[in-house]
Amino acid sequence: MSRIRLIFGLVVLLLSACTAGNIEKNAIENLVVTDGVDEAIYSVDDLKKISETEEDFLEETYIGVPLPDLLAVAGFKVDNVKTIKAVAADGYSVLYDSTIFTREDVLVAYAKAEEPLSKDDGTFRMVLPGEEGKLNLRILVELFVEHK
């Protein structure tokens, strides 16, 4: 009887590990835009339908949607936004104030001009031309909007 319990326990453990991997992969392949109450989830294809522009950063050309356009589509009026926290898959985050998130050259990038984003960049990344590297967050999974 104890062998059956052991085998059953191992099967349950393996199944839960497989499910957790799928959830994690799904979370990295989508971008959540939320204020803690309302939430919108976007794939790369969803962002491509919003608008598309190119910006250069560190000798690379990135393709993505301007952050103000994404916020508008997600239902957030830029005039009513105090800050935006960009969160990476590893938990690293960057807080942007209105001098950043209202700029038309700030992108949520999903590709480079000639190729997809690298594995190090993730599915999405922030691109802020002219700003220091740490503000250009990689492996972006969430944008948290704080209202005024």
N, C-alpha and C positions, 0 to 999 in steps of 0.2 A: 504494500500500500504506500509506503514512503517513497518508493521508486516512482510510482505514478505521480505523486505530488511533486517530486523533484522535476520530472519531465514536464509536467504541466506548468510549473513555475518557470522553467527555462523557455518554453514556448511563448508564454505570456510576456516574458522579458524581451525576447527577440522581436515579437510583434510590436511591442511598444517602442522599441528602439527604431524600427523601420518607420513607424508612423511619425516619430519625432523628427527624423531626418527629412521626411516629406514636408512637414510643417515648416521647418527651418528653411528648406530650399524655396518653398512657396513664399515665405516672408522676404527673402532676399530678392526674389524675382518681381516683387510688387512694391509699390511706394504708397505709404499711407499718409494722407494729409488730414489732420485732425485738430480740433480744439479741445478735445477731451469729452465733448458731447456729440458733435457731428463728425462723421468720418467718411472720407472718400478714398477708394483704393484704385491705383492706376498701374497698368502694365506698360511696357514699352509701346505697344500698338496704340494704347489709349493716349499716350503723350503725343505720338506722331499726329494724331487727329486734331490736337489742340492748335498747335502752331509749331513751326520749325525754323530755327535760325542757327547760325554758326558763330562761334567766338573762339579767339585764340588765347591759349594759356600755356606757358612754358614750351613754346615752339611746337605745339600741337593744336590742331583745329578740332574743336568739339561741336557736336550737333546736339541740340536739345530744345526744350521749351523755355522761354523766358519765365522766370519765377512769378512776376506779376500776372502773366496770362494764366499760369497754372492755378494761382490763388483765386483768380476770378472764376474760373471754371469750377473750382471746388466749392464755390459759394461764399468766399471770404472777400469782403470789401477792403482793399488795401488801406483806405483811410481809417478803418476801424481796427487795424492790426497794430499792436504795440511792439511785439517781437516775434521772431520765428526761431525755433530751435530745430536745427537739422541733426538727426540722430543716425549714426552708423550702426551696422549690424553688430559690431563688437561693443557697443554702448558709448563710444566716444561721441561727443556732441559739441556743436558750435552754436552760439546764440547770435543772431543777426538782428540789428535794429533797423529802423526805417531808412537809414542812409544806405543800407545794403539791399534790402529786399524790394525796394521800389525801383531799382535800376533795371533798365531794359536789357543790359548786357550780362546780367546774372542769370545763369542757366541751370536747369536741372538737365544734365546731359545724359544721353543714353547711347551715344556712339561717337566715334571719331570720324573725320572726313572720309578716310579710306578704309576703315575697318571698325568692327565692334569695339566697345570698351575692353580694356584688358581685365584679366581675372583680378588683379590688384585694385582696379577701379570699381569692380562690381557691376551690377546691372544699371545702377544710377550713380551719379556723382554730382556734386556742386561744382560749378565753374564760375569763378569770380575774377575776371581779367584785372590785372594790376594789383591784386591783393596777395598777401603772403600765403604760402602753401597750406598752413594749418586751417585756413578758412575755406579751402577747396576740398571739402570733406568727401571721402571715398566711401563706397559701399553704403550709400544712402538708402535707408529703409523707411524713415519717417520724417515728416515735417510737422512740428507741433506749433500751432498758431495761438498766441496769447493776445486777447482782445484788450483794447484801451479801457 
